[in-house]
Amino acid sequence: MNDRRHILWGLLGGIMLTGMTACSGDDDATTPADDGVKTRHLTIKQTDDNTTTRATLTEGEVLSAKWTKGDILKYCNLSRTNPETEDIYSGGLTAVSTAATSQFTGDVECRKGDYLAVVYPATTFTTHTEYTISLTGQDGTLATLSTRYHYVFGKALVTAVTDQTADATIGKMKSLLTVCKFSFVDKSNGTAIPVKTLAVSYAGTGSDAGTYPQTATVSIGAYTAQADVHATGATATGPLTVTCTTAQETVYVALLPTAAARTFQFTVTDGSGNTYSGTAKATLTEGEYIEATGLKLTKQ
């Protein structure tokens, strides 16, 4: 695959989750810390200038990004479950401004020393050891990809608590997938192919040939380093299909990283009854933006 790669700079901007707590006098100022697990207003502070966050994706020399007011993240307490019910501690966090770096607010069940998973887009945690992401339903637009399929993960540490508040630190969050920009041409004459549907699958003779994962599992844990958190594709029975609202020459797709170079099968329909197919080889790296344009397909 002849592609042009760009690291997703600025996609994961500095997170700062801030709870609004009023001061009502000297008693409040001297409230002792309660180190038990309870609901607190959490402030997460970035630990370096390069801390990055998920945001709306905008194409340029690289993919740039900013948070949008109202973006919803999710946290999960990795360090403990409710001792009475064994339920996990999880909840929502909301961006309060549209900017490269935003504050977020939300109530968090935690105590000092807890590790929190922070993820976007918001997801449902059923355990505090893994969660599932979906690749289905993509429509080929950058706007949809940025809000529904640009999966990012971060791990925060609660460093201090009072009865009502908590402080935590977080490093640079990571993108779990690869963002790909595709366009295709007719191999016989070089004419651009408008894409109504794009089916992506692994090529070759392996056990997964002709298929592509529709979902992936992200394994997490209090003792799992953020760098060791990755998305692992589930077993699939067919290709991943991207359906565009209208035929378009360029499509954006979020795909799983590969451990090494893989050959991919592409099948495109143009909305006028024509089908094209072909293959291309590439290594997809976690967190990269790949431009794979002008790929040659053969009309069927």
C-alpha positions in Angstrom: 0.0 0.0 0.0 1.5 3.3 -1.1 0.6 5.4 1.9 1.6 8.6 3.5 1.7 8.4 7.3 1.3 11.1 10.0 1.3 10.6 13.7 -2.0 11.9 15.3 -0.5 14.9 16.9 -2.7 16.8 19.3 -5.5 14.2 19.1 -5.4 13.5 22.8 -5.0 17.2 24.4 -4.4 17.9 28.0 -7.1 16.6 30.3 -8.1 18.5 33.4 -11.2 17.3 35.2 -12.4 19.9 37.6 -15.1 19.7 40.3 -16.8 22.9 41.4 -16.8 23.0 45.2 -17.8 26.1 47.2 -15.9 27.4 50.2 -18.2 28.4 53.1 -15.7 29.1 55.9 -12.8 28.0 58.0 -14.4 24.7 58.8 -14.4 23.7 55.1 -10.8 24.8 54.7 -9.7 22.4 57.5 -11.8 19.4 56.6 -9.6 16.4 57.1 -9.1 13.9 54.3 -11.4 10.8 54.3 -9.4 8.1 52.6 -12.4 5.8 52.2 -14.1 5.1 48.8 -16.8 7.6 48.2 -18.1 10.0 45.6 -15.8 13.0 45.1 -15.4 15.9 42.7 -12.2 14.9 40.8 -9.5 17.1 39.3 -7.1 15.3 36.9 -4.0 17.3 36.2 -1.7 16.6 33.2 1.9 15.6 34.1 3.7 17.1 31.1 3.2 19.6 28.3 2.6 16.8 25.7 -0.4 15.3 27.4 -3.0 14.9 24.7 -6.7 14.1 24.4 -9.3 13.0 22.0 -11.1 15.7 20.1 -12.8 16.6 16.8 -10.5 15.6 14.0 -9.6 18.1 11.3 -7.4 17.2 8.4 -4.4 19.2 7.4 -0.7 18.4 7.3 -1.5 16.2 10.2 -4.8 15.4 11.9 -5.4 18.2 14.4 -8.0 18.2 17.1 -9.9 20.0 19.8 -12.5 19.0 22.4 -16.1 20.0 21.8 -18.2 21.2 24.7 -20.4 18.4 25.8 -18.1 15.6 24.8 -18.7 12.6 27.2 -15.9 10.4 28.5 -16.2 7.5 30.9 -14.1 6.5 33.8 -13.8 3.1 35.5 -12.0 2.6 38.8 -9.5 -0.1 38.1 -8.4 -0.6 41.7 -11.5 -1.9 43.4 -15.2 -2.9 43.2 -18.0 -2.3 45.6 -17.3 -4.7 48.5 -21.1 -5.2 49.1 -22.3 -5.8 45.6 -19.1 -6.4 43.6 -20.3 -3.8 41.1 -17.7 -1.7 39.4 -17.3 2.0 40.1 -17.9 3.8 36.8 -19.4 7.0 35.6 -19.5 9.9 33.1 -17.3 13.0 32.7 -18.3 16.0 30.5 -16.2 18.5 28.6 -17.1 22.1 29.6 -15.5 24.0 26.7 -14.6 23.7 23.0 -10.8 24.0 23.0 -7.6 22.0 22.5 -7.5 21.5 26.3 -10.7 21.4 28.2 -11.9 21.0 31.8 -14.2 18.0 32.6 -16.6 17.6 35.4 -18.1 14.5 36.9 -18.6 12.6 40.2 -16.1 9.8 40.8 -16.1 7.0 43.3 -12.5 6.7 44.5 -9.9 7.0 47.2 -6.3 7.9 47.3 -4.1 5.5 45.4 -6.8 4.3 43.0 -6.1 4.0 39.3 -8.8 5.1 36.9 -9.3 4.2 33.3 -10.4 7.3 31.3 -11.8 6.5 27.8 -13.4 8.2 24.8 -16.0 7.7 23.3 -18.0 6.9 26.4 -18.5 3.2 26.8 -20.2 0.7 29.1 -17.9 -1.1 31.5 -19.2 -4.5 32.5 -16.0 -5.3 34.4 -12.9 -3.4 35.6 -10.6 -5.6 33.6 -11.8 -5.1 30.0 -14.2 -3.3 27.7 -15.4 -3.8 24.1 -15.2 -1.3 21.2 -17.0 -1.6 17.9 -15.9 -0.9 14.4 -19.2 -1.4 12.7 -21.5 1.4 11.4 -18.7 3.6 9.9 -19.9 5.9 7.1 -16.6 7.0 5.6 -16.7 10.5 7.0 -14.1 12.1 9.3 -16.8 13.7 11.4 -18.4 10.3 12.3 -15.0 8.7 12.8 -13.9 11.4 15.2 -16.9 11.2 17.5 -17.7 7.4 17.4 -14.5 5.5 16.4 -11.5 7.5 17.5 -11.0 5.4 20.6 -8.5 6.7 23.1 -7.4 5.4 26.5 -5.7 7.0 29.5 -4.8 5.9 33.0 -5.0 8.3 35.9 -3.7 8.0 39.5 -5.6 9.5 42.4 -2.9 11.3 44.4 -4.8 13.1 47.2 -8.3 13.3 48.6 -10.4 15.3 51.0 -13.9 14.5 52.2 -15.4 16.0 49.0 -12.6 16.4 46.4 -9.8 14.4 44.9 -6.7 15.2 42.8 -5.2 12.9 40.2 -2.5 12.9 37.5 -2.6 11.5 34.0 0.1 11.2 31.3 -0.3 11.2 27.6 -3.4 9.3 26.5 -3.2 6.9 23.6 -5.1 6.2 20.4 -6.1 2.5 20.1 -6.7 2.4 16.3 -5.3 3.6 13.1 -7.1 6.2 11.1 -6.9 5.6 7.3 -7.9 7.8 4.4 -8.7 5.8 1.3 -9.4 6.6 -2.4 -9.5 4.2 -5.4 -9.1 4.4 -9.1 -10.0 2.0 -12.0 -6.9 0.1 -12.8 -7.7 0.0 -16.5 -7.9 3.8 -17.0 -7.0 5.6 -13.8 -10.5 7.0 -13.3 -11.5 7.8 -9.8 -14.0 5.4 -8.3 -16.8 7.0 -6.2 -17.3 4.8 -3.2 -20.8 3.9 -2.0 -19.7 0.9 0.0 -16.3 -0.3 0.9 -15.7 -3.9 2.3 -12.3 -4.4 4.0 -11.0 -7.9 4.9 -7.7 -9.7 5.3 -6.4 -11.3 2.2 -4.2 -14.4 1.9 -4.7 -18.0 2.9 -4.8 -17.6 6.7 -7.7 -18.6 9.0 -8.9 -15.0 9.0 -8.8 -14.6 5.2 -11.9 -12.9 3.8 -12.9 -11.6 7.3 -12.3 -8.5 9.4 -13.1 -8.0 13.2 -16.3 -6.2 13.8 -15.4 -5.6 17.5 -12.3 -5.6 19.7 -11.5 -6.2 23.4 -9.4 -3.7 25.3 -7.8 -5.4 28.4 -7.2 -3.0 31.3 -6.2 -3.3 34.9 -4.7 -1.5 37.9 -1.4 -3.2 37.3 -1.4 -2.9 33.5 0.8 -0.1 32.1 -1.0 2.2 29.8 1.6 1.4 27.1 0.5 -2.3 27.3 -3.2 -1.6 26.7 -4.2 -2.5 23.1 -7.3 -3.4 21.2 -7.5 -7.1 20.2 -9.9 -8.0 17.4 -12.6 -10.6 17.9 -13.0 -13.6 15.6 -15.0 -12.5 12.5 -17.0 -14.3 9.8 -17.1 -11.6 7.1 -15.6 -8.3 6.0 -16.0 -4.9 7.6 -18.3 -2.9 5.5 -18.3 0.9 5.4 -21.6 2.4 3.9 -21.5 6.0 2.7 -24.6 8.1 2.7 -23.8 9.2 -0.8 -21.0 8.0 -3.2 -17.8 9.8 -2.3 -14.2 9.7 -3.7 -12.5 9.7 -0.3 -13.4 7.5 2.7 -12.0 7.6 6.2 -11.9 4.3 8.2 -10.7 3.4 11.6 -8.9 0.0 11.6 -7.1 -2.2 14.0 -3.3 -2.0 14.2 -1.3 -4.9 12.8 1.7 -6.6 14.4 3.4 -6.7 11.0 2.6 -6.1 7.3 -0.7 -7.5 6.2 -2.4 -7.8 2.8 -5.9 -6.3 2.7 -8.7 -7.0 0.3 -10.8 -4.1 -0.8 -14.2 -4.4 -2.6 -15.9 -1.2 -3.6 -19.3 -0.6 -5.1 -20.0 2.8 -6.8 -23.7 3.0 -6.4 -24.3 2.5 -10.1 -24.1 -1.2 -10.2 -20.4 -1.5 -10.6 -18.1 -3.4 -8.4 -14.3 -3.2 -8.1 -11.8 -5.2 -6.1 -8.1 -5.4 -5.4 -5.5 -5.8 -2.7 -2.8 -3.7 -1.0 -0.2 -4.4 1.7 0.5 -2.2 4.7 1.5 -2.2 8.4 -1.0 -0.3 10.5 0.5 1.3 13.6 -1.5 2.2 16.7 -2.2 6.0 16.7 -1.1 6.7 13.2 -2.9 8.5 10.4 -2.4 6.9 7.0 -3.2 8.3 3.6 -3.6 5.5 1.1 -5.0 7.2 -1.9 -5.2 6.2 -5.6 -5.3 2.5 -4.8 -5.8 0.6 -8.1 -8.9 -1.8 -8.2 -10.1 -4.0 -11.0 -13.7 -3.8 -12.3 -15.5 -7.1 -11.9 
